[in-house]
Amino acid sequence: MNETIERLNQLYRKRIKEGLAPEEVTEEEELRKKYLAGIRGQVEQSLSNIEIVDDKGNIISRKDHDNHHHEHCHGEGCGCKDHKH
């Protein structure tokens, strides 16, 4: 990840100073995608380690909590596209 960030910084400085060649623009776009995918993966991993405690003190998984919350707020099988199932 550090190499990706360093290269993105190099391309950014070059873009500001003199502009990028078409192949460098493509490289920059691919590196950004790679960087963002890595960040998303880190966030998802962190969120997957969260334990939720219900009102009775039971520890439940985040996935179970999200499904229960969705059904409670929207009804089972609501077809809502705002939440992941």
MARVO-272812 format. One record per atom (N, C-alpha, C, CB): residue in three letters; atom name; x, y, z. Coordinates in Angstrom, 2 decimals, decimal comma, always signed. Glycine has a CB too. Layout:
// residues N
r r = Ala a = CA xx = X yy = Y zz = Z
...
***
This chain:
// residues 85
r r = Met a = N xx = +0,83 yy = -1,19 zz = +0,00
r r = Met a = CA xx = +0,00 yy = +0,00 zz = +0,00
r r = Met a = C xx = +0,87 yy = +1,26 zz = +0,00
r r = Met a = CB xx = -0,94 yy = +0,00 zz = +1,21
r r = Asn a = N xx = +1,98 yy = +1,24 zz = +0,73
r r = Asn a = CA xx = +2,86 yy = +2,41 zz = +0,77
r r = Asn a = C xx = +3,42 yy = +2,75 zz = -0,60
r r = Asn a = CB xx = +3,99 yy = +2,17 zz = +1,75
r r = Glu a = N xx = +3,75 yy = +1,71 zz = -1,37
r r = Glu a = CA xx = +4,27 yy = +1,94 zz = -2,73
r r = Glu a = C xx = +3,21 yy = +2,60 zz = -3,61
r r = Glu a = CB xx = +4,75 yy = +0,62 zz = -3,37
r r = Thr a = N xx = +1,97 yy = +2,17 zz = -3,45
r r = Thr a = CA xx = +0,86 yy = +2,74 zz = -4,21
r r = Thr a = C xx = +0,69 yy = +4,21 zz = -3,87
r r = Thr a = CB xx = -0,45 yy = +1,96 zz = -3,95
r r = Ile a = N xx = +0,71 yy = +4,52 zz = -2,59
r r = Ile a = CA xx = +0,55 yy = +5,90 zz = -2,14
r r = Ile a = C xx = +1,70 yy = +6,76 zz = -2,65
r r = Ile a = CB xx = +0,46 yy = +5,98 zz = -0,61
r r = Glu a = N xx = +2,91 yy = +6,25 zz = -2,56
r r = Glu a = CA xx = +4,07 yy = +7,01 zz = -3,03
r r = Glu a = C xx = +3,96 yy = +7,29 zz = -4,52
r r = Glu a = CB xx = +5,37 yy = +6,23 zz = -2,73
r r = Arg a = N xx = +3,56 yy = +6,30 zz = -5,30
r r = Arg a = CA xx = +3,44 yy = +6,50 zz = -6,75
r r = Arg a = C xx = +2,31 yy = +7,48 zz = -7,06
r r = Arg a = CB xx = +3,19 yy = +5,15 zz = -7,46
r r = Leu a = N xx = +1,20 yy = +7,38 zz = -6,34
r r = Leu a = CA xx = +0,11 yy = +8,34 zz = -6,54
r r = Leu a = C xx = +0,59 yy = +9,76 zz = -6,24
r r = Leu a = CB xx = -1,09 yy = +7,99 zz = -5,65
r r = Asn a = N xx = +1,37 yy = +9,92 zz = -5,20
r r = Asn a = CA xx = +1,91 yy = +11,24 zz = -4,86
r r = Asn a = C xx = +2,85 yy = +11,75 zz = -5,95
r r = Asn a = CB xx = +2,64 yy = +11,18 zz = -3,52
r r = Gln a = N xx = +3,67 yy = +10,86 zz = -6,49
r r = Gln a = CA xx = +4,58 yy = +11,25 zz = -7,57
r r = Gln a = C xx = +3,78 yy = +11,73 zz = -8,79
r r = Gln a = CB xx = +5,50 yy = +10,07 zz = -7,97
r r = Leu a = N xx = +2,75 yy = +10,97 zz = -9,14
r r = Leu a = CA xx = +1,93 yy = +11,34 zz = -10,29
r r = Leu a = C xx = +1,18 yy = +12,65 zz = -10,03
r r = Leu a = CB xx = +0,94 yy = +10,21 zz = -10,61
r r = Tyr a = N xx = +0,73 yy = +12,83 zz = -8,81
r r = Tyr a = CA xx = +0,04 yy = +14,09 zz = -8,46
r r = Tyr a = C xx = +0,98 yy = +15,27 zz = -8,65
r r = Tyr a = CB xx = -0,49 yy = +14,04 zz = -7,01
r r = Arg a = N xx = +2,19 yy = +15,17 zz = -8,10
r r = Arg a = CA xx = +3,16 yy = +16,27 zz = -8,23
r r = Arg a = C xx = +3,48 yy = +16,54 zz = -9,71
r r = Arg a = CB xx = +4,46 yy = +15,93 zz = -7,46
r r = Lys a = N xx = +3,62 yy = +15,48 zz = -10,48
r r = Lys a = CA xx = +3,91 yy = +15,66 zz = -11,91
r r = Lys a = C xx = +2,72 yy = +16,28 zz = -12,62
r r = Lys a = CB xx = +4,28 yy = +14,30 zz = -12,56
r r = Arg a = N xx = +1,50 yy = +15,86 zz = -12,26
r r = Arg a = CA xx = +0,28 yy = +16,41 zz = -12,88
r r = Arg a = C xx = +0,24 yy = +17,93 zz = -12,65
r r = Arg a = CB xx = -1,01 yy = +15,73 zz = -12,29
r r = Ile a = N xx = +0,55 yy = +18,36 zz = -11,44
r r = Ile a = CA xx = +0,51 yy = +19,78 zz = -11,11
r r = Ile a = C xx = +1,63 yy = +20,54 zz = -11,83
r r = Ile a = CB xx = +0,64 yy = +19,98 zz = -9,58
r r = Lys a = N xx = +2,81 yy = +19,96 zz = -11,84
r r = Lys a = CA xx = +4,00 yy = +20,64 zz = -12,38
r r = Lys a = C xx = +4,01 yy = +20,71 zz = -13,90
r r = Lys a = CB xx = +5,25 yy = +19,94 zz = -11,90
r r = Glu a = N xx = +3,77 yy = +19,58 zz = -14,56
r r = Glu a = CA xx = +3,95 yy = +19,56 zz = -16,01
r r = Glu a = C xx = +2,87 yy = +18,80 zz = -16,77
r r = Glu a = CB xx = +5,27 yy = +18,96 zz = -16,33
r r = Gly a = N xx = +1,97 yy = +18,15 zz = -16,06
r r = Gly a = CA xx = +0,93 yy = +17,36 zz = -16,72
r r = Gly a = C xx = +1,37 yy = +15,91 zz = -16,89
r r = Gly a = CB xx = +0,58 yy = +17,96 zz = -18,08
r r = Leu a = N xx = +0,40 yy = +15,06 zz = -17,17
r r = Leu a = CA xx = +0,67 yy = +13,62 zz = -17,30
r r = Leu a = C xx = +0,45 yy = +13,16 zz = -18,73
r r = Leu a = CB xx = -0,23 yy = +12,81 zz = -16,35
r r = Ala a = N xx = +1,25 yy = +12,20 zz = -19,14
r r = Ala a = CA xx = +1,05 yy = +11,53 zz = -20,42
r r = Ala a = C xx = -0,19 yy = +10,64 zz = -20,30
r r = Ala a = CB xx = +2,31 yy = +10,68 zz = -20,83
r r = Pro a = N xx = -0,84 yy = +10,31 zz = -21,41
r r = Pro a = CA xx = -2,05 yy = +9,48 zz = -21,35
r r = Pro a = C xx = -1,86 yy = +8,17 zz = -20,58
r r = Pro a = CB xx = -2,52 yy = +9,15 zz = -22,76
r r = Glu a = N xx = -0,71 yy = +7,52 zz = -20,75
r r = Glu a = CA xx = -0,49 yy = +6,26 zz = -20,03
r r = Glu a = C xx = -0,34 yy = +6,49 zz = -18,52
r r = Glu a = CB xx = +0,76 yy = +5,55 zz = -20,57
r r = Glu a = N xx = +0,15 yy = +7,67 zz = -18,15
r r = Glu a = CA xx = +0,27 yy = +7,99 zz = -16,72
r r = Glu a = C xx = -1,11 yy = +8,29 zz = -16,12
r r = Glu a = CB xx = +1,21 yy = +9,20 zz = -16,51
r r = Val a = N xx = -1,98 yy = +8,90 zz = -16,90
r r = Val a = CA xx = -3,35 yy = +9,14 zz = -16,45
r r = Val a = C xx = -4,03 yy = +7,80 zz = -16,19
r r = Val a = CB xx = -4,16 yy = +9,96 zz = -17,51
r r = Thr a = N xx = -3,85 yy = +6,85 zz = -17,10
r r = Thr a = CA xx = -4,41 yy = +5,50 zz = -16,92
r r = Thr a = C xx = -3,83 yy = +4,83 zz = -15,69
r r = Thr a = CB xx = -4,15 yy = +4,64 zz = -18,17
r r = Glu a = N xx = -2,51 yy = +4,93 zz = -15,51
r r = Glu a = CA xx = -1,85 yy = +4,35 zz = -14,33
r r = Glu a = C xx = -2,42 yy = +4,97 zz = -13,06
r r = Glu a = CB xx = -0,32 yy = +4,57 zz = -14,40
r r = Glu a = N xx = -2,58 yy = +6,29 zz = -13,06
r r = Glu a = CA xx = -3,10 yy = +6,98 zz = -11,88
r r = Glu a = C xx = -4,51 yy = +6,49 zz = -11,53
r r = Glu a = CB xx = -3,11 yy = +8,50 zz = -12,11
r r = Glu a = N xx = -5,36 yy = +6,33 zz = -12,55
r r = Glu a = CA xx = -6,72 yy = +5,84 zz = -12,33
r r = Glu a = C xx = -6,71 yy = +4,44 zz = -11,73
r r = Glu a = CB xx = -7,51 yy = +5,84 zz = -13,65
r r = Glu a = N xx = -5,86 yy = +3,57 zz = -12,24
r r = Glu a = CA xx = -5,78 yy = +2,20 zz = -11,73
r r = Glu a = C xx = -5,24 yy = +2,17 zz = -10,30
r r = Glu a = CB xx = -4,89 yy = +1,35 zz = -12,65
r r = Leu a = N xx = -4,25 yy = +3,00 zz = -10,03
r r = Leu a = CA xx = -3,70 yy = +3,07 zz = -8,68
r r = Leu a = C xx = -4,73 yy = +3,60 zz = -7,68
r r = Leu a = CB xx = -2,45 yy = +3,96 zz = -8,66
r r = Arg a = N xx = -5,52 yy = +4,57 zz = -8,11
r r = Arg a = CA xx = -6,59 yy = +5,09 zz = -7,23
r r = Arg a = C xx = -7,59 yy = +3,99 zz = -6,90
r r = Arg a = CB xx = -7,32 yy = +6,28 zz = -7,89
r r = Lys a = N xx = -7,98 yy = +3,23 zz = -7,93
r r = Lys a = CA xx = -8,92 yy = +2,12 zz = -7,71
r r = Lys a = C xx = -8,33 yy = +1,11 zz = -6,73
r r = Lys a = CB xx = -9,26 yy = +1,43 zz = -9,04
r r = Lys a = N xx = -7,07 yy = +0,78 zz = -6,92
r r = Lys a = CA xx = -6,40 yy = -0,17 zz = -6,04
r r = Lys a = C xx = -6,34 yy = +0,36 zz = -4,60
r r = Lys a = CB xx = -4,97 yy = -0,47 zz = -6,55
r r = Tyr a = N xx = -5,99 yy = +1,64 zz = -4,46
r r = Tyr a = CA xx = -5,90 yy = +2,26 zz = -3,14
r r = Tyr a = C xx = -7,26 yy = +2,26 zz = -2,45
r r = Tyr a = CB xx = -5,37 yy = +3,71 zz = -3,27
r r = Leu a = N xx = -8,30 yy = +2,68 zz = -3,17
r r = Leu a = CA xx = -9,64 yy = +2,73 zz = -2,57
r r = Leu a = C xx = -10,15 yy = +1,33 zz = -2,22
r r = Leu a = CB xx = -10,61 yy = +3,41 zz = -3,53
r r = Ala a = N xx = -9,86 yy = +0,35 zz = -3,03
r r = Ala a = CA xx = -10,26 yy = -1,03 zz = -2,72
r r = Ala a = C xx = -9,59 yy = -1,49 zz = -1,43
r r = Ala a = CB xx = -9,90 yy = -1,99 zz = -3,89
r r = Gly a = N xx = -8,33 yy = -1,12 zz = -1,25
r r = Gly a = CA xx = -7,62 yy = -1,48 zz = -0,02
r r = Gly a = C xx = -8,22 yy = -0,81 zz = +1,20
r r = Gly a = CB xx = -6,17 yy = -1,10 zz = -0,13
r r = Ile a = N xx = -8,58 yy = +0,45 zz = +1,07
r r = Ile a = CA xx = -9,21 yy = +1,18 zz = +2,18
r r = Ile a = C xx = -10,56 yy = +0,56 zz = +2,51
r r = Ile a = CB xx = -9,38 yy = +2,68 zz = +1,84
r r = Arg a = N xx = -11,35 yy = +0,29 zz = +1,47
r r = Arg a = CA xx = -12,66 yy = -0,34 zz = +1,71
r r = Arg a = C xx = -12,51 yy = -1,68 zz = +2,42
r r = Arg a = CB xx = -13,41 yy = -0,54 zz = +0,37
r r = Gly a = N xx = -11,52 yy = -2,46 zz = +2,00
r r = Gly a = CA xx = -11,28 yy = -3,75 zz = +2,64
r r = Gly a = C xx = -10,92 yy = -3,60 zz = +4,11
r r = Gly a = CB xx = -10,17 yy = -4,50 zz = +1,92
r r = Gln a = N xx = -10,11 yy = -2,60 zz = +4,43
r r = Gln a = CA xx = -9,74 yy = -2,34 zz = +5,83
r r = Gln a = C xx = -10,96 yy = -1,95 zz = +6,65
r r = Gln a = CB xx = -8,68 yy = -1,25 zz = +5,91
r r = Val a = N xx = -11,81 yy = -1,09 zz = +6,09
r r = Val a = CA xx = -13,01 yy = -0,66 zz = +6,80
r r = Val a = C xx = -13,96 yy = -1,84 zz = +7,01
r r = Val a = CB xx = -13,72 yy = +0,47 zz = +6,03
r r = Glu a = N xx = -14,17 yy = -2,62 zz = +5,96
r r = Glu a = CA xx = -15,05 yy = -3,79 zz = +6,09
r r = Glu a = C xx = -14,53 yy = -4,77 zz = +7,13
r r = Glu a = CB xx = -15,19 yy = -4,50 zz = +4,74
r r = Gln a = N xx = -13,21 yy = -4,97 zz = +7,15
r r = Gln a = CA xx = -12,61 yy = -5,87 zz = +8,15
r r = Gln a = C xx = -12,84 yy = -5,32 zz = +9,56
r r = Gln a = CB xx = -11,10 yy = -6,04 zz = +7,88
r r = Ser a = N xx = -12,64 yy = -4,03 zz = +9,73
r r = Ser a = CA xx = -12,85 yy = -3,42 zz = +11,04
r r = Ser a = C xx = -14,31 yy = -3,56 zz = +11,47
r r = Ser a = CB xx = -12,45 yy = -1,94 zz = +11,03
r r = Leu a = N xx = -15,22 yy = -3,31 zz = +10,56
r r = Leu a = CA xx = -16,64 yy = -3,41 zz = +10,89
r r = Leu a = C xx = -17,06 yy = -4,84 zz = +11,19
r r = Leu a = CB xx = -17,49 yy = -2,87 zz = +9,75
r r = Ser a = N xx = -16,44 yy = -5,81 zz = +10,53
r r = Ser a = CA xx = -16,82 yy = -7,20 zz = +10,76
r r = Ser a = C xx = -16,40 yy = -7,67 zz = +12,15
r r = Ser a = CB xx = -16,20 yy = -8,09 zz = +9,69
r r = Asn a = N xx = -15,47 yy = -6,97 zz = +12,78
r r = Asn a = CA xx = -15,02 yy = -7,34 zz = +14,11
r r = Asn a = C xx = -15,82 yy = -6,69 zz = +15,23
r r = Asn a = CB xx = -13,57 yy = -6,97 zz = +14,27
r r = Ile a = N xx = -16,80 yy = -5,88 zz = +14,87
r r = Ile a = CA xx = -17,61 yy = -5,21 zz = +15,88
r r = Ile a = C xx = -18,64 yy = -6,19 zz = +16,44
r r = Ile a = CB xx = -18,31 yy = -3,96 zz = +15,29
r r = Glu a = N xx = -18,76 yy = -6,19 zz = +17,75
r r = Glu a = CA xx = -19,79 yy = -7,00 zz = +18,40
r r = Glu a = C xx = -20,87 yy = -6,05 zz = +18,91
r r = Glu a = CB xx = -19,20 yy = -7,85 zz = +19,58
r r = Ile a = N xx = -22,12 yy = -6,42 zz = +18,69
r r = Ile a = CA xx = -23,24 yy = -5,61 zz = +19,12
r r = Ile a = C xx = -23,91 yy = -6,33 zz = +20,28
r r = Ile a = CB xx = -24,25 yy = -5,35 zz = +17,95
r r = Val a = N xx = -24,21 yy = -5,57 zz = +21,32
r r = Val a = CA xx = -24,86 yy = -6,13 zz = +22,50
r r = Val a = C xx = -26,30 yy = -5,63 zz = +22,50
r r = Val a = CB xx = -24,12 yy = -5,74 zz = +23,82
r r = Asp a = N xx = -27,26 yy = -6,57 zz = +22,53
r r = Asp a = CA xx = -28,67 yy = -6,17 zz = +22,54
r r = Asp a = C xx = -29,09 yy = -5,74 zz = +23,94
r r = Asp a = CB xx = -29,56 yy = -7,32 zz = +22,03
r r = Asp a = N xx = -30,36 yy = -5,37 zz = +24,08
r r = Asp a = CA xx = -30,87 yy = -4,87 zz = +25,36
r r = Asp a = C xx = -30,76 yy = -5,87 zz = +26,50
r r = Asp a = CB xx = -32,32 yy = -4,46 zz = +25,20
r r = Lys a = N xx = -30,70 yy = -7,16 zz = +26,16
r r = Lys a = CA xx = -30,62 yy = -8,21 zz = +27,18
r r = Lys a = C xx = -29,18 yy = -8,61 zz = +27,49
r r = Lys a = CB xx = -31,40 yy = -9,42 zz = +26,74
r r = Gly a = N xx = -28,22 yy = -7,97 zz = +26,84
r r = Gly a = CA xx = -26,82 yy = -8,28 zz = +27,07
r r = Gly a = C xx = -26,27 yy = -9,38 zz = +26,18
r r = Gly a = CB xx = -26,64 yy = -8,67 zz = +28,48
r r = Asn a = N xx = -27,06 yy = -9,84 zz = +25,22
r r = Asn a = CA xx = -26,61 yy = -10,87 zz = +24,29
r r = Asn a = C xx = -25,72 yy = -10,25 zz = +23,22
r r = Asn a = CB xx = -27,81 yy = -11,59 zz = +23,64
r r = Ile a = N xx = -24,62 yy = -10,90 zz = +22,91
r r = Ile a = CA xx = -23,74 yy = -10,45 zz = +21,84
r r = Ile a = C xx = -24,24 yy = -11,07 zz = +20,55
r r = Ile a = CB xx = -22,25 yy = -10,83 zz = +22,12
r r = Ile a = N xx = -24,49 yy = -10,20 zz = +19,56
r r = Ile a = CA xx = -24,96 yy = -10,67 zz = +18,26
r r = Ile a = C xx = -24,02 yy = -10,15 zz = +17,17
r r = Ile a = CB xx = -26,42 yy = -10,21 zz = +18,00
r r = Ser a = N xx = -24,01 yy = -10,85 zz = +16,06
r r = Ser a = CA xx = -23,13 yy = -10,43 zz = +14,96
r r = Ser a = C xx = -23,70 yy = -9,18 zz = +14,30
r r = Ser a = CB xx = -22,97 yy = -11,57 zz = +13,92
r r = Arg a = N xx = -22,86 yy = -8,45 zz = +13,64
r r = Arg a = CA xx = -23,29 yy = -7,25 zz = +12,94
r r = Arg a = C xx = -24,29 yy = -7,61 zz = +11,84
r r = Arg a = CB xx = -22,09 yy = -6,50 zz = +12,34
r r = Lys a = N xx = -24,05 yy = -8,70 zz = +11,13
r r = Lys a = CA xx = -24,95 yy = -9,12 zz = +10,05
r r = Lys a = C xx = -26,34 yy = -9,43 zz = +10,60
r r = Lys a = CB xx = -24,38 yy = -10,36 zz = +9,33
r r = Asp a = N xx = -26,40 yy = -10,19 zz = +11,71
r r = Asp a = CA xx = -27,70 yy = -10,50 zz = +12,31
r r = Asp a = C xx = -28,39 yy = -9,22 zz = +12,76
r r = Asp a = CB xx = -27,53 yy = -11,46 zz = +13,49
r r = His a = N xx = -27,63 yy = -8,30 zz = +13,35
r r = His a = CA xx = -28,19 yy = -7,04 zz = +13,80
r r = His a = C xx = -28,75 yy = -6,24 zz = +12,62
r r = His a = CB xx = -27,13 yy = -6,21 zz = +14,55
r r = Asp a = N xx = -27,99 yy = -6,14 zz = +11,54
r r = Asp a = CA xx = -28,43 yy = -5,38 zz = +10,37
r r = Asp a = C xx = -29,71 yy = -5,97 zz = +9,79
r r = Asp a = CB xx = -27,33 yy = -5,36 zz = +9,30
r r = Asn a = N xx = -29,79 yy = -7,30 zz = +9,70
r r = Asn a = CA xx = -30,99 yy = -7,95 zz = +9,17
r r = Asn a = C xx = -32,19 yy = -7,69 zz = +10,07
r r = Asn a = CB xx = -30,76 yy = -9,47 zz = +9,02
r r = His a = N xx = -31,99 yy = -7,80 zz = +11,39
r r = His a = CA xx = -33,08 yy = -7,57 zz = +12,33
r r = His a = C xx = -33,55 yy = -6,12 zz = +12,25
r r = His a = CB xx = -32,64 yy = -7,91 zz = +13,78
r r = His a = N xx = -32,61 yy = -5,19 zz = +12,22
r r = His a = CA xx = -32,94 yy = -3,77 zz = +12,15
r r = His a = C xx = -33,72 yy = -3,47 zz = +10,88
r r = His a = CB xx = -31,67 yy = -2,90 zz = +12,21
r r = His a = N xx = -33,29 yy = -4,02 zz = +9,77
r r = His a = CA xx = -33,96 yy = -3,78 zz = +8,48
r r = His a = C xx = -35,40 yy = -4,30 zz = +8,52
r r = His a = CB xx = -33,18 yy = -4,45 zz = +7,33
r r = Glu a = N xx = -35,59 yy = -5,51 zz = +9,01
r r = Glu a = CA xx = -36,93 yy = -6,09 zz = +9,06
r r = Glu a = C xx = -37,81 yy = -5,30 zz = +10,01
r r = Glu a = CB xx = -36,87 yy = -7,56 zz = +9,49
r r = His a = N xx = -37,24 yy = -4,83 zz = +11,12
r r = His a = CA xx = -38,01 yy = -4,06 zz = +12,09
r r = His a = C xx = -38,45 yy = -2,72 zz = +11,49
r r = His a = CB xx = -37,16 yy = -3,82 zz = +13,37
r r = Cys a = N xx = -37,57 yy = -2,06 zz = +10,77
r r = Cys a = CA xx = -37,86 yy = -0,73 zz = +10,22
r r = Cys a = C xx = -38,64 yy = -0,77 zz = +8,92
r r = Cys a = CB xx = -36,59 yy = +0,01 zz = +10,01
r r = His a = N xx = -38,42 yy = -1,79 zz = +8,10
r r = His a = CA xx = -38,99 yy = -1,81 zz = +6,75
r r = His a = C xx = -39,95 yy = -2,96 zz = +6,49
r r = His a = CB xx = -37,89 yy = -1,86 zz = +5,76
r r = Gly a = N xx = -39,99 yy = -3,93 zz = +7,36
r r = Gly a = CA xx = -40,83 yy = -5,09 zz = +7,13
r r = Gly a = C xx = -40,09 yy = -6,15 zz = +6,33
r r = Gly a = CB xx = -42,11 yy = -4,69 zz = +6,42
r r = Glu a = N xx = -40,39 yy = -7,38 zz = +6,58
r r = Glu a = CA xx = -39,70 yy = -8,48 zz = +5,90
r r = Glu a = C xx = -40,05 yy = -8,46 zz = +4,42
r r = Glu a = CB xx = -40,08 yy = -9,84 zz = +6,52
r r = Gly a = N xx = -39,03 yy = -8,62 zz = +3,59
r r = Gly a = CA xx = -39,23 yy = -8,68 zz = +2,14
r r = Gly a = C xx = -39,71 yy = -7,38 zz = +1,53
r r = Gly a = CB xx = -40,20 yy = -9,76 zz = +1,82
r r = Cys a = N xx = -39,28 yy = -6,25 zz = +2,09
r r = Cys a = CA xx = -39,78 yy = -4,95 zz = +1,61
r r = Cys a = C xx = -39,23 yy = -4,58 zz = +0,24
r r = Cys a = CB xx = -39,42 yy = -3,87 zz = +2,61
r r = Gly a = N xx = -38,15 yy = -5,23 zz = -0,18
r r = Gly a = CA xx = -37,56 yy = -4,90 zz = -1,48
r r = Gly a = C xx = -36,71 yy = -3,65 zz = -1,45
r r = Gly a = CB xx = -38,63 yy = -4,74 zz = -2,49
r r = Cys a = N xx = -36,42 yy = -3,17 zz = -0,28
r r = Cys a = CA xx = -35,63 yy = -1,95 zz = -0,11
r r = Cys a = C xx = -34,23 yy = -2,16 zz = -0,67
r r = Cys a = CB xx = -35,57 yy = -1,55 zz = +1,38
r r = Lys a = N xx = -33,76 yy = -1,24 zz = -1,49
r r = Lys a = CA xx = -32,44 yy = -1,33 zz = -2,07
r r = Lys a = C xx = -31,43 yy = -0,50 zz = -1,31
r r = Lys a = CB xx = -32,47 yy = -0,90 zz = -3,51
r r = Asp a = N xx = -31,86 yy = +0,15 zz = -0,22
r r = Asp a = CA xx = -30,96 yy = +1,00 zz = +0,56
r r = Asp a = C xx = -30,05 yy = +0,21 zz = +1,48
r r = Asp a = CB xx = -31,77 yy = +1,98 zz = +1,37
r r = His a = N xx = -30,36 yy = -1,06 zz = +1,70
r r = His a = CA xx = -29,57 yy = -1,87 zz = +2,63
r r = His a = C xx = -29,07 yy = -3,12 zz = +1,94
r r = His a = CB xx = -30,40 yy = -2,25 zz = +3,86
r r = Lys a = N xx = -27,90 yy = -3,58 zz = +2,37
r r = Lys a = CA xx = -27,40 yy = -4,86 zz = +1,87
r r = Lys a = C xx = -28,06 yy = -5,97 zz = +2,66
r r = Lys a = CB xx = -25,84 yy = -4,95 zz = +1,99
r r = His a = N xx = -28,39 yy = -7,04 zz = +1,98
r r = His a = CA xx = -29,01 yy = -8,20 zz = +2,66
r r = His a = C xx = -28,02 yy = -9,32 zz = +2,68
r r = His a = CB xx = -30,32 yy = -8,65 zz = +1,96
***
